[in-house]
Every structure is written in C-alpha cells, then in structure tokens.
Amino acid sequence: MTALTLEKAKHIIDAAFAKGAELKLKPLGVSVLDAGAHLVAFQRQDGASFLRPQMSAGKAYGALAIGMGSRRVEAFAKERPHLVAGISDVSGGRVLPVVGGVLIRDHTGAVIGAVGISGDTSDNDEAAAIAGIEAAGFTADPG
C-alpha cells in the first residue's frame, strides 16, 4: 500500500487550488484524509467561509465511510435517506453526503484516503479534487 504522506497531501491541495484558479472558482477549503479518516492536511483560501474545514472533511469522511465517492453517496442518500441518516448518526454527524468527496487510490487500486472540497458548486468542488489527486500521481475515484 502506498502511504499518503504530508508532502503528497500538500501537493493535492496545491493542485486543487490551481484548478480552482483556472476555473475561477470561489475560495475553497480542501481536506485530505488518510484511509482511516484521519486528517493529513487542510487548507482554505482567503475568503473561504468558516465552516469549510468541517464541510470539506465531511465530504471526504463520507466517501471513506461508505467506500464510494460522494457523488454516489449523495445519490445513495436520496435513494435510502434512512440508512445515510443512520450512518451520519453513528459517525457523530461527520458524514456530509454531498458531491465533492473523492476517494484516492494508489497504483494497486487500494483506497489510501480521500479528498473533500467545499467552497463552490459541488461539481466544481469535485473537479478540483480530481485534479489535485491526479496531479499527485494517484487515481481519483469520484464515485
């Protein structure tokens, strides 16, 4: 298994911010979690609102908790809201079932973490997450 180092997490964040600048997105908050859902790194751009740490981490946490990118987690929440509400309850409310959380896979296909981004539209958050993951040499799994 490939380790998700602090250096790689910073690379993901820098590339996600670069994608945000390219797309002219609103200020973003980016959380990078390891496979055990522990925070490796977080940064927010100037002007990002104060809940971006919790929202971005919640998107990544949800992807890891359910084992699928948050695009599928969001669809799952619409199909089976009682189940996702239960998962959110047992996680202490840490799951945010909204697009913008993307699993990180290493070269073997193993999940080594997740990126969650919050700040712009959900689709744009996801695009920045994918760009960050791929720029760091990993495979992005949005759902």
C-alpha positions as CSV (number, residue, x, y, z in Angstrom):
1,M,0.0,0.0,0.0
2,T,1.2,3.5,-0.8
3,A,1.4,5.9,2.0
4,L,-0.5,9.2,1.8
5,T,2.3,11.5,3.1
6,L,2.0,15.1,4.2
7,E,4.1,16.0,1.1
8,K,1.6,14.3,-1.2
9,A,-1.4,15.8,0.7
10,K,0.1,19.3,0.2
11,H,0.7,18.5,-3.5
12,I,-3.0,17.6,-3.8
13,I,-4.1,20.8,-2.1
14,D,-1.8,23.0,-4.2
15,A,-3.1,21.4,-7.4
16,A,-6.7,21.7,-6.3
17,F,-6.2,25.4,-5.6
18,A,-4.6,25.7,-9.1
19,K,-7.6,24.1,-10.7
20,G,-9.8,26.4,-8.7
21,A,-7.9,29.4,-10.0
22,E,-8.0,28.1,-13.6
23,L,-11.8,27.7,-13.3
24,K,-12.2,30.9,-11.4
25,L,-13.9,29.2,-8.5
26,K,-15.0,30.8,-5.3
27,P,-12.5,30.4,-2.3
28,L,-12.1,26.7,-1.5
29,G,-11.4,24.6,1.6
30,V,-9.6,21.3,1.0
31,S,-9.3,18.4,3.4
32,V,-7.1,15.4,2.8
33,L,-7.8,12.3,4.9
34,D,-5.9,9.0,5.1
35,A,-7.7,5.7,4.7
36,G,-8.5,5.7,8.4
37,A,-10.3,9.0,8.0
38,H,-7.6,10.9,9.9
39,L,-6.8,14.4,8.8
40,V,-3.5,14.6,7.0
41,A,-3.8,18.2,5.8
42,F,-6.3,21.1,5.5
43,Q,-6.0,24.5,3.9
44,R,-8.5,27.1,3.0
45,Q,-8.1,30.0,0.7
46,D,-8.5,33.6,1.8
47,G,-12.2,34.5,1.8
48,A,-13.5,30.9,2.3
49,S,-16.2,30.7,4.9
50,F,-15.6,29.5,8.4
51,L,-17.3,26.0,8.0
52,R,-15.1,24.9,5.1
53,P,-12.9,22.7,7.3
54,Q,-15.9,20.7,8.6
55,M,-17.7,20.6,5.3
56,S,-14.8,19.5,3.2
57,A,-13.8,16.9,5.8
58,G,-17.4,15.7,6.0
59,K,-17.4,15.0,2.2
60,A,-14.1,13.1,2.4
61,Y,-15.2,11.2,5.5
62,G,-18.5,10.2,3.9
63,A,-16.7,8.8,0.9
64,L,-14.4,6.8,3.1
65,A,-17.1,5.6,5.5
66,I,-19.3,4.3,2.7
67,G,-16.5,3.3,0.3
68,M,-17.6,5.3,-2.6
69,G,-17.1,8.8,-3.9
70,S,-19.6,11.4,-2.6
71,R,-21.3,11.6,-5.9
72,R,-22.6,8.1,-5.3
73,V,-23.0,8.8,-1.5
74,E,-25.3,11.8,-2.4
75,A,-27.4,9.6,-4.8
76,F,-27.4,6.8,-2.1
77,A,-28.7,9.4,0.4
78,K,-31.6,10.3,-1.9
79,E,-32.5,6.6,-2.5
80,R,-32.1,5.4,1.1
81,P,-32.2,8.5,3.3
82,H,-32.9,6.5,6.5
83,L,-29.7,4.5,6.0
84,V,-27.5,7.6,5.3
85,A,-29.1,9.3,8.3
86,G,-28.2,6.3,10.4
87,I,-24.6,6.3,9.1
88,S,-24.4,10.0,9.9
89,D,-25.7,9.4,13.4
90,V,-23.2,6.6,14.2
91,S,-20.4,8.7,12.8
92,G,-21.3,11.6,15.2
93,G,-22.6,13.7,12.3
94,R,-19.3,13.6,10.4
95,V,-20.8,12.4,7.1
96,L,-21.8,15.1,4.6
97,P,-23.5,13.3,1.7
98,V,-22.8,16.0,-0.9
99,V,-20.7,15.8,-4.1
100,G,-17.1,17.0,-3.6
101,G,-15.6,14.0,-1.8
102,V,-13.3,11.8,-3.9
103,L,-11.5,8.6,-2.9
104,I,-7.8,8.4,-3.5
105,R,-6.5,5.1,-5.0
106,D,-2.9,4.1,-5.3
107,H,-1.3,2.2,-8.2
108,T,-2.7,-1.1,-7.0
109,G,-6.3,0.3,-6.7
110,A,-6.3,0.3,-2.9
111,V,-8.0,3.2,-1.2
112,I,-5.4,5.3,0.6
113,G,-7.5,8.3,1.5
114,A,-10.0,10.8,0.3
115,V,-10.1,14.5,-0.6
116,G,-13.1,16.7,0.3
117,I,-13.5,20.2,-1.1
118,S,-16.1,22.8,-0.3
119,G,-16.5,26.3,-1.5
120,D,-18.0,26.4,-5.0
121,T,-20.7,24.3,-6.6
122,S,-20.5,20.7,-5.8
123,D,-19.5,19.7,-9.3
124,N,-16.7,22.3,-9.3
125,D,-15.5,21.1,-5.9
126,E,-15.3,17.6,-7.3
127,A,-13.4,18.7,-10.4
128,A,-10.8,20.5,-8.2
129,A,-10.5,17.4,-6.0
130,I,-9.9,15.1,-9.0
131,A,-7.3,17.5,-10.5
132,G,-5.5,17.6,-7.1
133,I,-5.4,13.8,-6.7
134,E,-4.3,13.2,-10.3
135,A,-1.6,15.8,-10.1
136,A,-0.1,14.0,-7.1
137,G,0.1,10.8,-9.1
138,F,-2.8,8.9,-7.7
139,T,-6.1,7.7,-9.2
140,A,-9.2,9.7,-8.4
141,D,-12.4,7.7,-7.7
142,P,-15.3,10.2,-7.6
143,G,-18.0,7.5,-7.4
